[in-house]
Amino acid sequence: MFKRVNRKTFLILLLCITGFTAVYLYYVKKQRQEAIASYLPRPLVGDIYKMEAANAVFYLQVKEVKADAVYFYRSRLDAWAASDILLNQFDSSTVVPYGKKDLEEIKNGRWDDEPHDHTSLIDISRK
């Protein structure tokens, strides 16, 4: 029924899949960097920050913005790697404050103190 796939066809398919994946990942990275650059200096209530710390992914949702700090609701769950489908639920009973300097250090990947081991900002989404 199916003919065997010859080496040339297999190589073409492999190159197409690899090329598409590389272009897609480049586009996603560029889009995330643009979102961080435009949304981080001017946070709004409801913005969602995707963070990574010690190989766990979690979300923060902006509750309130003040001159000295941004106050967040933290996601109820953490996940390893990219399996973060259910993390978009927030614990409204606990508010976590981050200073604007802290957020800038997280963006630049320089925030590395004890309770926030290697925390980095992956993405910001605005609804």
Legacy VTK file of the C-alpha trace (Angstrom):
# vtk DataFile Version 3.0
C-alpha trace
ASCII
DATASET POLYDATA
POINTS 127 float
0.000 0.000 0.000
2.659 2.518 1.040
5.898 2.676 -0.812
9.028 2.783 1.218
10.300 6.287 1.821
13.598 6.720 0.072
16.501 8.606 1.589
16.026 11.728 -0.524
12.387 12.132 0.542
13.286 11.487 4.165
16.083 14.081 4.033
13.790 16.683 2.449
11.111 16.073 5.100
13.668 16.271 7.896
15.105 19.554 6.568
11.626 21.067 6.147
10.552 20.114 9.669
13.828 21.369 11.156
13.646 24.627 9.205
10.022 25.253 10.178
10.790 24.570 13.851
13.791 26.917 13.862
11.832 29.750 12.218
8.881 29.223 14.565
11.060 29.265 17.710
12.862 32.393 16.495
9.522 34.129 15.898
8.195 33.153 19.355
11.370 34.369 21.069
11.261 37.672 19.174
7.575 38.149 19.989
8.197 37.491 23.700
11.104 39.942 23.807
8.953 42.623 22.181
6.136 42.010 24.691
8.542 42.273 27.634
10.120 45.443 26.249
6.775 47.160 25.750
4.793 45.925 28.799
7.390 45.808 31.607
7.958 49.588 31.907
4.191 50.241 32.062
2.415 47.377 33.854
-1.375 47.337 33.937
-3.770 45.515 36.234
-4.432 42.079 34.737
-1.068 41.641 32.977
0.240 38.098 33.297
3.961 37.493 33.797
5.331 34.039 32.973
8.357 33.360 35.180
10.886 30.568 35.516
12.790 29.731 38.704
14.875 26.633 39.389
13.365 24.716 36.444
9.801 25.473 37.513
7.426 27.712 35.587
4.849 29.876 37.360
2.650 32.862 36.587
2.067 36.201 38.281
-0.990 38.356 37.601
-0.804 42.085 38.302
-3.215 43.047 41.086
-2.136 46.633 41.671
0.496 49.056 40.392
2.014 51.696 42.682
4.936 54.063 42.201
7.406 51.928 44.164
6.196 48.372 43.486
3.921 46.096 41.517
1.647 43.746 43.488
0.881 40.317 42.054
-1.310 37.290 42.592
0.816 34.149 42.233
-0.325 31.076 40.339
-1.633 28.252 42.493
0.622 25.633 40.898
4.185 25.372 39.582
5.266 23.090 36.761
8.511 21.768 35.438
9.663 22.849 31.987
6.881 23.891 29.632
3.961 21.817 30.948
2.170 24.841 32.320
-1.345 24.493 30.933
-3.082 24.609 34.329
-0.962 27.376 35.842
-3.216 30.194 34.727
-5.234 30.050 37.974
-4.260 32.538 40.657
-4.379 32.584 44.450
-6.153 35.832 45.275
-5.641 35.391 49.020
-1.896 36.040 48.800
-0.363 39.166 47.279
3.318 39.191 46.325
5.058 42.577 45.923
7.982 43.100 43.549
9.854 46.376 43.348
10.334 47.869 39.900
14.097 47.393 40.324
13.518 43.691 41.072
11.437 43.305 37.904
14.151 44.964 35.839
16.773 42.609 37.316
14.536 39.613 36.588
14.159 40.791 32.993
17.917 41.076 32.598
18.524 37.704 34.278
20.542 39.206 37.140
18.219 38.457 40.068
19.874 35.620 41.960
19.255 35.954 45.681
18.382 33.092 48.018
14.560 32.958 47.871
14.480 33.677 44.136
17.080 31.262 42.819
17.790 32.075 39.155
14.402 33.657 38.498
13.888 34.882 34.945
11.044 36.492 33.037
9.864 34.454 30.055
6.849 36.377 28.773
4.274 39.058 29.544
0.773 38.889 28.134
-1.844 41.596 28.229
-5.545 41.002 27.778
LINES 1 128
127 0 1 2 3 4 5 6 7 8 9 10 11 12 13 14 15 16 17 18 19 20 21 22 23 24 25 26 27 28 29 30 31 32 33 34 35 36 37 38 39 40 41 42 43 44 45 46 47 48 49 50 51 52 53 54 55 56 57 58 59 60 61 62 63 64 65 66 67 68 69 70 71 72 73 74 75 76 77 78 79 80 81 82 83 84 85 86 87 88 89 90 91 92 93 94 95 96 97 98 99 100 101 102 103 104 105 106 107 108 109 110 111 112 113 114 115 116 117 118 119 120 121 122 123 124 125 126
